[in-house]
Amino acid sequence: MKLLIINGPNLNMLGLREPKIYGDRNYAALCEFIKNAADEAGATCEIYQSNHEGAIVDKIQAAYGNFDGIVINPAAYTHTSVAIADALCAVAIPTVEVHISNVMEREPFRHHSYVAPVAKKTYMGLGFDGYKKAIRHLTHGEE
Ligand code: DQA
């Protein structure tokens, strides 16, 4: 199974960025964690990060016919981007949404996700483990 992992804006700042919320491990550590989780699940993965909404839309469109599953942490675009939700709907690749923090316990503007209705499942508040859960959900149907 070929998985595309997409990380949205500011996730490249992990480690530096609000460590009380996101932890002190950096983005390279997250990529390593994701690669290991994909290996263990018997999947291959490409990891993509962008701070730009249109670039993320382009990446999702280009995934059509090339990937069997998408794991996406749209970061701030979760709460604003109809375009990313529409792109996921258009390609209809099984998608799992991940958030490192529990957005439901944070500011009210983070409570709404445009991506959730087009995702099979959402994991939040599990730190890096949310990505592993998302990968295992797509590869093995685990909850
Ligand atoms: C986030 C939560 C979002 O509200 C925030 O804008 C992010 C990261 C998370 O992983 O917890 O950038 O998606």
Backbone and ligand atoms as CSV (ligand in chain L), in Angstrom:
chain,resi,resn,atom,element,x,y,z
A,1,MET,N,N,0.839,-1.202,0.000
A,1,MET,CA,C,0.000,0.000,0.000
A,1,MET,C,C,0.879,1.260,0.000
A,2,LYS,N,N,0.520,2.203,-0.876
A,2,LYS,CA,C,1.310,3.447,-0.981
A,2,LYS,C,C,0.561,4.588,-0.284
A,3,LEU,N,N,1.196,5.156,0.706
A,3,LEU,CA,C,0.556,6.224,1.481
A,3,LEU,C,C,1.233,7.567,1.240
A,4,LEU,N,N,0.415,8.596,1.142
A,4,LEU,CA,C,0.919,9.968,1.082
A,4,LEU,C,C,0.612,10.639,2.419
A,5,ILE,N,N,1.649,11.158,3.063
A,5,ILE,CA,C,1.472,11.841,4.350
A,5,ILE,C,C,1.663,13.330,4.095
A,6,ILE,N,N,0.649,14.124,4.423
A,6,ILE,CA,C,0.723,15.568,4.162
A,6,ILE,C,C,0.666,16.328,5.483
A,7,ASN,N,N,1.629,17.212,5.665
A,7,ASN,CA,C,1.645,18.078,6.850
A,7,ASN,C,C,1.555,19.536,6.415
A,8,GLY,N,N,0.630,20.261,7.019
A,8,GLY,CA,C,0.374,21.646,6.648
A,8,GLY,C,C,1.281,22.641,7.352
A,9,PRO,N,N,0.883,23.910,7.312
A,9,PRO,CA,C,1.738,25.009,7.745
A,9,PRO,C,C,2.206,24.935,9.188
A,10,ASN,N,N,3.459,25.309,9.352
A,10,ASN,CA,C,4.115,25.444,10.665
A,10,ASN,C,C,4.471,24.112,11.327
A,11,LEU,N,N,4.083,23.006,10.716
A,11,LEU,CA,C,4.483,21.724,11.320
A,11,LEU,C,C,5.981,21.484,11.132
A,12,ASN,N,N,6.579,22.165,10.155
A,12,ASN,CA,C,8.042,22.107,10.002
A,12,ASN,C,C,8.744,22.802,11.171
A,13,MET,N,N,7.992,23.526,11.997
A,13,MET,CA,C,8.567,24.242,13.150
A,13,MET,C,C,8.455,23.441,14.451
A,14,LEU,N,N,8.024,22.182,14.325
A,14,LEU,CA,C,7.922,21.346,15.535
A,14,LEU,C,C,9.243,21.359,16.293
A,15,GLY,N,N,9.135,21.278,17.597
A,15,GLY,CA,C,10.344,21.341,18.428
A,15,GLY,C,C,10.530,22.747,18.961
A,16,LEU,N,N,10.478,23.722,18.015
A,16,LEU,CA,C,10.586,25.142,18.405
A,16,LEU,C,C,9.232,25.689,18.804
A,17,ARG,N,N,8.224,25.172,18.120
A,17,ARG,CA,C,6.888,25.746,18.164
A,17,ARG,C,C,6.093,25.266,19.386
A,18,GLU,N,N,5.741,26.174,20.275
A,18,GLU,CA,C,4.857,25.870,21.413
A,18,GLU,C,C,5.042,24.435,21.937
A,19,PRO,N,N,6.222,24.147,22.487
A,19,PRO,CA,C,6.496,22.761,22.917
A,19,PRO,C,C,5.514,22.226,23.963
A,20,LYS,N,N,4.893,23.125,24.725
A,20,LYS,CA,C,3.919,22.641,25.721
A,20,LYS,C,C,2.702,22.020,25.040
A,21,ILE,N,N,2.421,22.483,23.817
A,21,ILE,CA,C,1.266,21.953,23.073
A,21,ILE,C,C,1.688,20.815,22.135
A,22,TYR,N,N,2.828,21.036,21.438
A,22,TYR,CA,C,3.198,20.088,20.369
A,22,TYR,C,C,4.363,19.169,20.726
A,23,GLY,N,N,4.951,19.365,21.929
A,23,GLY,CA,C,6.075,18.524,22.330
A,23,GLY,C,C,7.410,19.108,21.881
A,24,ASP,N,N,8.503,18.472,22.301
A,24,ASP,CA,C,9.815,19.049,21.988
A,24,ASP,C,C,10.569,18.309,20.882
A,25,ARG,N,N,9.915,17.301,20.283
A,25,ARG,CA,C,10.571,16.621,19.163
A,25,ARG,C,C,10.371,17.436,17.878
A,26,ASN,N,N,11.393,17.432,17.007
A,26,ASN,CA,C,11.325,18.285,15.814
A,26,ASN,C,C,10.699,17.565,14.614
A,27,TYR,N,N,10.629,18.291,13.484
A,27,TYR,CA,C,9.953,17.745,12.306
A,27,TYR,C,C,10.688,16.527,11.742
A,28,ALA,N,N,12.025,16.567,11.815
A,28,ALA,CA,C,12.800,15.411,11.328
A,28,ALA,C,C,12.435,14.169,12.145
A,29,ALA,N,N,12.237,14.355,13.450
A,29,ALA,CA,C,11.856,13.226,14.315
A,29,ALA,C,C,10.468,12.710,13.931
A,30,LEU,N,N,9.565,13.634,13.581
A,30,LEU,CA,C,8.228,13.200,13.147
A,30,LEU,C,C,8.335,12.368,11.866
A,31,CYS,N,N,9.154,12.844,10.914
A,31,CYS,CA,C,9.299,12.106,9.642
A,31,CYS,C,C,9.863,10.711,9.893
A,32,GLU,N,N,10.843,10.622,10.773
A,32,GLU,CA,C,11.445,9.324,11.130
A,32,GLU,C,C,10.376,8.405,11.742
A,33,PHE,N,N,9.602,8.975,12.654
A,33,PHE,CA,C,8.524,8.226,13.324
A,33,PHE,C,C,7.527,7.689,12.289
A,34,ILE,N,N,7.139,8.551,11.340
A,34,ILE,CA,C,6.159,8.157,10.316
A,34,ILE,C,C,6.733,7.048,9.434
A,35,LYS,N,N,8.009,7.199,9.025
A,35,LYS,CA,C,8.636,6.171,8.165
A,35,LYS,C,C,8.659,4.821,8.873
A,36,ASN,N,N,9.020,4.828,10.154
A,36,ASN,CA,C,9.056,3.568,10.916
A,36,ASN,C,C,7.662,2.956,11.018
A,37,ALA,N,N,6.664,3.806,11.274
A,37,ALA,CA,C,5.285,3.305,11.406
A,37,ALA,C,C,4.819,2.702,10.081
A,38,ALA,N,N,5.158,3.338,8.967
A,38,ALA,CA,C,4.764,2.814,7.653
A,38,ALA,C,C,5.474,1.492,7.389
A,39,ASP,N,N,6.773,1.433,7.689
A,39,ASP,CA,C,7.552,0.181,7.523
A,39,ASP,C,C,6.906,-0.958,8.298
A,40,GLU,N,N,6.632,-0.692,9.583
A,40,GLU,CA,C,6.027,-1.718,10.458
A,40,GLU,C,C,4.688,-2.192,9.908
A,41,ALA,N,N,3.961,-1.278,9.258
A,41,ALA,CA,C,2.638,-1.616,8.720
A,41,ALA,C,C,2.740,-2.250,7.337
A,42,GLY,N,N,3.967,-2.349,6.812
A,42,GLY,CA,C,4.171,-2.955,5.490
A,42,GLY,C,C,3.766,-2.042,4.351
A,43,ALA,N,N,3.789,-0.727,4.606
A,43,ALA,CA,C,3.401,0.241,3.571
A,43,ALA,C,C,4.616,1.074,3.158
A,44,THR,N,N,4.525,1.680,1.975
A,44,THR,CA,C,5.534,2.669,1.599
A,44,THR,C,C,4.892,4.040,1.798
A,45,CYS,N,N,5.709,5.034,2.083
A,45,CYS,CA,C,5.108,6.357,2.253
A,45,CYS,C,C,5.982,7.461,1.693
A,46,GLU,N,N,5.304,8.490,1.203
A,46,GLU,CA,C,5.971,9.745,0.845
A,46,GLU,C,C,5.462,10.783,1.822
A,47,ILE,N,N,6.381,11.567,2.364
A,47,ILE,CA,C,5.986,12.596,3.330
A,47,ILE,C,C,6.177,13.965,2.675
A,48,TYR,N,N,5.140,14.786,2.766
A,48,TYR,CA,C,5.154,16.103,2.114
A,48,TYR,C,C,4.723,17.154,3.127
A,49,GLN,N,N,5.454,18.259,3.184
A,49,GLN,CA,C,5.051,19.370,4.070
A,49,GLN,C,C,5.024,20.657,3.262
A,50,SER,N,N,3.987,21.464,3.458
A,50,SER,CA,C,3.958,22.775,2.815
A,50,SER,C,C,3.247,23.786,3.697
A,51,ASN,N,N,3.686,25.030,3.553
A,51,ASN,CA,C,3.033,26.134,4.259
A,51,ASN,C,C,1.993,26.821,3.371
A,52,HIS,N,N,1.767,26.249,2.160
A,52,HIS,CA,C,0.943,26.925,1.157
A,52,HIS,C,C,-0.283,26.091,0.778
A,53,GLU,N,N,-1.432,26.700,0.897
A,53,GLU,CA,C,-2.694,25.989,0.647
A,53,GLU,C,C,-2.755,25.417,-0.774
A,54,GLY,N,N,-2.427,26.250,-1.772
A,54,GLY,CA,C,-2.513,25.801,-3.176
A,54,GLY,C,C,-1.560,24.651,-3.452
A,55,ALA,N,N,-0.385,24.682,-2.831
A,55,ALA,CA,C,0.595,23.594,-3.032
A,55,ALA,C,C,0.044,22.287,-2.477
A,56,ILE,N,N,-0.671,22.376,-1.374
A,56,ILE,CA,C,-1.276,21.168,-0.775
A,56,ILE,C,C,-2.388,20.651,-1.689
A,57,VAL,N,N,-3.188,21.563,-2.245
A,57,VAL,CA,C,-4.234,21.167,-3.201
A,57,VAL,C,C,-3.589,20.473,-4.412
A,58,ASP,N,N,-2.498,21.060,-4.942
A,58,ASP,CA,C,-1.804,20.450,-6.094
A,58,ASP,C,C,-1.312,19.047,-5.747
A,59,LYS,N,N,-0.768,18.889,-4.553
A,59,LYS,CA,C,-0.225,17.583,-4.135
A,59,LYS,C,C,-1.342,16.544,-4.035
A,60,ILE,N,N,-2.482,16.945,-3.488
A,60,ILE,CA,C,-3.623,16.021,-3.371
A,60,ILE,C,C,-4.112,15.621,-4.771
A,61,GLN,N,N,-4.214,16.591,-5.671
A,61,GLN,CA,C,-4.656,16.278,-7.042
A,61,GLN,C,C,-3.691,15.309,-7.709
A,62,ALA,N,N,-2.388,15.538,-7.505
A,62,ALA,CA,C,-1.364,14.686,-8.145
A,62,ALA,C,C,-1.354,13.280,-7.544
A,63,ALA,N,N,-1.968,13.121,-6.380
A,63,ALA,CA,C,-2.010,11.797,-5.730
A,63,ALA,C,C,-2.977,10.851,-6.446
A,64,TYR,N,N,-3.877,11.426,-7.228
A,64,TYR,CA,C,-4.897,10.600,-7.901
A,64,TYR,C,C,-4.222,9.541,-8.790
A,65,GLY,N,N,-4.556,8.289,-8.544
A,65,GLY,CA,C,-3.974,7.195,-9.332
A,65,GLY,C,C,-2.595,6.766,-8.860
A,66,ASN,N,N,-2.023,7.486,-7.908
A,66,ASN,CA,C,-0.653,7.192,-7.464
A,66,ASN,C,C,-0.541,6.734,-6.015
A,67,PHE,N,N,-1.580,6.987,-5.222
A,67,PHE,CA,C,-1.532,6.594,-3.810
A,67,PHE,C,C,-2.832,5.887,-3.429
A,68,ASP,N,N,-2.711,4.979,-2.446
A,68,ASP,CA,C,-3.882,4.227,-1.984
A,68,ASP,C,C,-4.517,4.844,-0.739
A,69,GLY,N,N,-3.780,5.723,-0.069
A,69,GLY,CA,C,-4.308,6.340,1.136
A,69,GLY,C,C,-3.574,7.643,1.432
A,70,ILE,N,N,-4.270,8.543,2.108
A,70,ILE,CA,C,-3.673,9.823,2.505
A,70,ILE,C,C,-3.850,9.987,4.003
A,71,VAL,N,N,-2.757,10.382,4.673
A,71,VAL,CA,C,-2.824,10.823,6.075
A,71,VAL,C,C,-2.522,12.311,6.029
A,72,ILE,N,N,-3.429,13.131,6.541
A,72,ILE,CA,C,-3.199,14.579,6.458
A,72,ILE,C,C,-3.390,15.254,7.805
A,73,ASN,N,N,-2.397,16.067,8.154
A,73,ASN,CA,C,-2.568,17.036,9.237
A,73,ASN,C,C,-2.579,18.400,8.546
A,74,PRO,N,N,-3.761,18.923,8.275
A,74,PRO,CA,C,-3.837,20.179,7.518
A,74,PRO,C,C,-3.432,21.400,8.355
A,75,ALA,N,N,-3.137,21.169,9.642
A,75,ALA,CA,C,-2.739,22.250,10.562
A,75,ALA,C,C,-3.788,23.366,10.525
A,76,ALA,N,N,-3.366,24.626,10.424
A,76,ALA,CA,C,-4.348,25.724,10.502
A,76,ALA,C,C,-5.381,25.663,9.374
A,77,TYR,N,N,-5.003,25.075,8.219
A,77,TYR,CA,C,-5.954,24.985,7.101
A,77,TYR,C,C,-7.142,24.067,7.418
A,78,THR,N,N,-6.991,23.235,8.441
A,78,THR,CA,C,-8.116,22.415,8.912
A,78,THR,C,C,-9.358,23.267,9.077
A,79,HIS,N,N,-9.131,24.442,9.689
A,79,HIS,CA,C,-10.238,25.276,10.157
A,79,HIS,C,C,-10.676,26.327,9.139
A,80,THR,N,N,-9.997,26.359,7.979
A,80,THR,CA,C,-10.297,27.424,7.006
A,80,THR,C,C,-10.482,26.936,5.578
A,81,SER,N,N,-9.950,25.753,5.240
A,81,SER,CA,C,-9.786,25.452,3.812
A,81,SER,C,C,-10.861,24.557,3.208
A,82,VAL,N,N,-11.771,25.200,2.492
A,82,VAL,CA,C,-12.736,24.456,1.674
A,82,VAL,C,C,-11.984,23.823,0.498
A,83,ALA,N,N,-10.939,24.508,0.017
A,83,ALA,CA,C,-10.194,24.018,-1.161
A,83,ALA,C,C,-9.517,22.677,-0.887
A,84,ILE,N,N,-8.931,22.523,0.288
A,84,ILE,CA,C,-8.283,21.243,0.617
A,84,ILE,C,C,-9.347,20.153,0.770
A,85,ALA,N,N,-10.448,20.472,1.431
A,85,ALA,CA,C,-11.536,19.490,1.571
A,85,ALA,C,C,-12.072,19.080,0.196
A,86,ASP,N,N,-12.256,20.057,-0.706
A,86,ASP,CA,C,-12.757,19.755,-2.055
A,86,ASP,C,C,-11.782,18.870,-2.822
A,87,ALA,N,N,-10.484,19.132,-2.677
A,87,ALA,CA,C,-9.473,18.324,-3.385
A,87,ALA,C,C,-9.519,16.879,-2.891
A,88,LEU,N,N,-9.653,16.697,-1.581
A,88,LEU,CA,C,-9.722,15.336,-1.018
A,88,LEU,C,C,-10.965,14.621,-1.532
A,89,CYS,N,N,-12.068,15.349,-1.611
A,89,CYS,CA,C,-13.324,14.805,-2.137
A,89,CYS,C,C,-13.158,14.423,-3.603
A,90,ALA,N,N,-12.480,15.282,-4.357
A,90,ALA,CA,C,-12.323,15.055,-5.804
A,90,ALA,C,C,-11.542,13.783,-6.089
A,91,VAL,N,N,-10.429,13.565,-5.389
A,91,VAL,CA,C,-9.606,12.381,-5.694
A,91,VAL,C,C,-10.182,11.120,-5.065
A,92,ALA,N,N,-10.998,11.300,-4.024
A,92,ALA,CA,C,-11.676,10.169,-3.340
A,92,ALA,C,C,-10.694,9.075,-2.897
A,93,ILE,N,N,-9.518,9.466,-2.461
A,93,ILE,CA,C,-8.553,8.514,-1.893
A,93,ILE,C,C,-8.857,8.430,-0.397
A,94,PRO,N,N,-8.973,7.192,0.169
A,94,PRO,CA,C,-9.257,7.093,1.603
A,94,PRO,C,C,-8.279,7.934,2.426
A,95,THR,N,N,-8.846,8.797,3.261
A,95,THR,CA,C,-8.040,9.795,3.973
A,95,THR,C,C,-8.306,9.747,5.467
A,96,VAL,N,N,-7.243,9.865,6.243
A,96,VAL,CA,C,-7.379,9.975,7.696
A,96,VAL,C,C,-6.752,11.301,8.129
A,97,GLU,N,N,-7.478,12.030,8.965
A,97,GLU,CA,C,-7.044,13.338,9.475
A,97,GLU,C,C,-6.351,13.139,10.828
A,98,VAL,N,N,-5.257,13.866,11.018
A,98,VAL,CA,C,-4.511,13.762,12.283
A,98,VAL,C,C,-4.236,15.159,12.837
A,99,HIS,N,N,-4.350,15.294,14.159
A,99,HIS,CA,C,-3.870,16.495,14.851
A,99,HIS,C,C,-3.044,16.055,16.047
A,100,ILE,N,N,-1.900,16.662,16.201
A,100,ILE,CA,C,-1.015,16.320,17.319
A,100,ILE,C,C,-1.690,16.690,18.645
A,101,SER,N,N,-2.280,17.865,18.676
A,101,SER,CA,C,-2.954,18.334,19.898
A,101,SER,C,C,-4.442,17.971,19.832
A,102,ASN,N,N,-5.108,18.090,20.978
A,102,ASN,CA,C,-6.557,17.871,20.989
A,102,ASN,C,C,-7.244,19.204,20.709
A,103,VAL,N,N,-7.581,19.407,19.431
A,103,VAL,CA,C,-8.132,20.708,19.029
A,103,VAL,C,C,-9.458,21.020,19.728
A,104,MET,N,N,-10.168,19.994,20.149
A,104,MET,CA,C,-11.462,20.205,20.818
A,104,MET,C,C,-11.300,20.793,22.218
A,105,GLU,N,N,-10.092,20.686,22.762
A,105,GLU,CA,C,-9.851,21.267,24.095
A,105,GLU,C,C,-9.146,22.615,23.999
A,106,ARG,N,N,-9.036,23.137,22.768
A,106,ARG,CA,C,-8.340,24.417,22.579
A,106,ARG,C,C,-9.353,25.514,22.215
A,107,GLU,N,N,-8.870,26.601,21.593
A,107,GLU,CA,C,-9.748,27.734,21.291
A,107,GLU,C,C,-10.926,27.293,20.410
A,108,PRO,N,N,-12.085,27.931,20.580
A,108,PRO,CA,C,-13.268,27.553,19.793
A,108,PRO,C,C,-13.031,27.571,18.276
A,109,PHE,N,N,-12.177,28.478,17.771
A,109,PHE,CA,C,-11.981,28.525,16.310
A,109,PHE,C,C,-11.308,27.266,15.784
A,110,ARG,N,N,-10.733,26.446,16.685
A,110,ARG,CA,C,-10.110,25.179,16.241
A,110,ARG,C,C,-11.084,24.001,16.293
A,111,HIS,N,N,-12.298,24.255,16.743
A,111,HIS,CA,C,-13.225,23.126,16.922
A,111,HIS,C,C,-13.838,22.640,15.611
A,112,HIS,N,N,-13.869,23.534,14.616
A,112,HIS,CA,C,-14.454,23.120,13.343
A,112,HIS,C,C,-13.381,22.684,12.350
A,113,SER,N,N,-13.627,21.532,11.710
A,113,SER,CA,C,-12.721,21.035,10.671
A,113,SER,C,C,-13.485,20.874,9.366
A,114,TYR,N,N,-12.958,21.510,8.289
A,114,TYR,CA,C,-13.533,21.300,6.955
A,114,TYR,C,C,-13.164,19.932,6.403
A,115,VAL,N,N,-12.078,19.363,6.934
A,115,VAL,CA,C,-11.562,18.089,6.418
A,115,VAL,C,C,-12.294,16.888,7.040
A,116,ALA,N,N,-12.715,17.028,8.297
A,116,ALA,CA,C,-13.326,15.884,9.003
A,116,ALA,C,C,-14.447,15.197,8.203
A,117,PRO,N,N,-15.363,15.953,7.579
A,117,PRO,CA,C,-16.454,15.270,6.863
A,117,PRO,C,C,-15.988,14.449,5.661
A,118,VAL,N,N,-14.806,14.747,5.128
A,118,VAL,CA,C,-14.338,13.973,3.959
A,118,VAL,C,C,-13.303,12.922,4.361
A,119,ALA,N,N,-12.967,12.876,5.659
A,119,ALA,CA,C,-12.001,11.891,6.151
A,119,ALA,C,C,-12.748,10.679,6.714
A,120,LYS,N,N,-12.127,9.490,6.595
A,120,LYS,CA,C,-12.717,8.272,7.177
A,120,LYS,C,C,-12.706,8.355,8.679
A,121,LYS,N,N,-11.675,9.021,9.209
A,121,LYS,CA,C,-11.464,9.023,10.652
A,121,LYS,C,C,-10.561,10.193,11.010
A,122,THR,N,N,-10.679,10.654,12.260
A,122,THR,CA,C,-9.792,11.714,12.759
A,122,THR,C,C,-9.178,11.260,14.076
A,123,TYR,N,N,-7.854,11.395,14.196
A,123,TYR,CA,C,-7.172,11.161,15.470
A,123,TYR,C,C,-6.632,12.487,15.954
A,124,MET,N,N,-6.862,12.819,17.222
A,124,MET,CA,C,-6.335,14.073,17.768
A,124,MET,C,C,-5.882,13.878,19.202
A,125,GLY,N,N,-4.875,14.682,19.580
A,125,GLY,CA,C,-4.444,14.688,20.977
A,125,GLY,C,C,-3.573,13.506,21.361
A,126,LEU,N,N,-3.072,12.779,20.372
A,126,LEU,CA,C,-2.246,11.599,20.657
A,126,LEU,C,C,-0.773,11.850,20.347
A,127,GLY,N,N,-0.413,13.111,20.062
A,127,GLY,CA,C,0.972,13.403,19.694
A,127,GLY,C,C,1.324,12.687,18.396
A,128,PHE,N,N,2.596,12.258,18.265
A,128,PHE,CA,C,3.042,11.566,17.048
A,128,PHE,C,C,2.247,10.272,16.831
A,129,ASP,N,N,1.799,9.646,17.924
A,129,ASP,CA,C,1.095,8.358,17.803
A,129,ASP,C,C,-0.146,8.433,16.910
A,130,GLY,N,N,-0.725,9.612,16.784
A,130,GLY,CA,C,-1.894,9.774,15.916
A,130,GLY,C,C,-1.573,9.380,14.477
A,131,TYR,N,N,-0.333,9.685,14.029
A,131,TYR,CA,C,0.067,9.328,12.654
A,131,TYR,C,C,0.147,7.809,12.517
A,132,LYS,N,N,0.671,7.149,13.567
A,132,LYS,CA,C,0.779,5.690,13.532
A,132,LYS,C,C,-0.617,5.053,13.473
A,133,LYS,N,N,-1.515,5.586,14.291
A,133,LYS,CA,C,-2.896,5.087,14.295
A,133,LYS,C,C,-3.526,5.264,12.917
A,134,ALA,N,N,-3.283,6.426,12.314
A,134,ALA,CA,C,-3.859,6.716,10.994
A,134,ALA,C,C,-3.319,5.727,9.957
A,135,ILE,N,N,-2.016,5.465,10.007
A,135,ILE,CA,C,-1.403,4.525,9.064
A,135,ILE,C,C,-2.002,3.141,9.267
A,136,ARG,N,N,-2.120,2.713,10.514
A,136,ARG,CA,C,-2.638,1.361,10.793
A,136,ARG,C,C,-4.125,1.260,10.461
A,137,HIS,N,N,-4.835,2.361,10.565
A,137,HIS,CA,C,-6.246,2.343,10.167
A,137,HIS,C,C,-6.342,2.087,8.656
A,138,LEU,N,N,-5.489,2.786,7.901
A,138,LEU,CA,C,-5.550,2.625,6.446
A,138,LEU,C,C,-5.032,1.262,5.992
A,139,THR,N,N,-3.986,0.760,6.643
A,139,THR,CA,C,-3.376,-0.494,6.184
A,139,THR,C,C,-4.088,-1.730,6.746
A,140,HIS,N,N,-4.541,-1.660,7.996
A,140,HIS,CA,C,-5.081,-2.856,8.658
A,140,HIS,C,C,-6.512,-2.684,9.168
A,141,GLY,N,N,-7.103,-1.518,8.945
A,141,GLY,CA,C,-8.463,-1.275,9.429
A,141,GLY,C,C,-8.566,-1.192,10.940
A,142,GLU,N,N,-7.395,-1.017,11.608
A,142,GLU,CA,C,-7.437,-0.937,13.088
A,142,GLU,C,C,-8.081,0.376,13.514
A,143,GLU,N,N,-8.752,0.307,14.645
A,143,GLU,CA,C,-9.373,1.535,15.185
A,143,GLU,C,C,-8.339,2.361,15.909
L,1,DQA,C1,C,-2.754,21.095,14.605
L,1,DQA,C2,C,-3.877,21.879,15.296
L,1,DQA,C3,C,-4.230,23.124,14.499
L,1,DQA,O1,O,-5.285,23.839,15.143
L,1,DQA,C4,C,-3.037,24.040,14.394
L,1,DQA,O2,O,-3.343,25.170,13.594
L,1,DQA,C5,C,-1.821,23.338,13.897
L,1,DQA,C6,C,-1.548,21.967,14.340
L,1,DQA,C7,C,-2.290,19.898,15.450
L,1,DQA,O3,O,-1.575,19.049,14.900
L,1,DQA,O4,O,-2.580,19.805,16.646
L,1,DQA,O5,O,-0.998,23.932,13.215
L,1,DQA,O6,O,-3.259,20.572,13.380
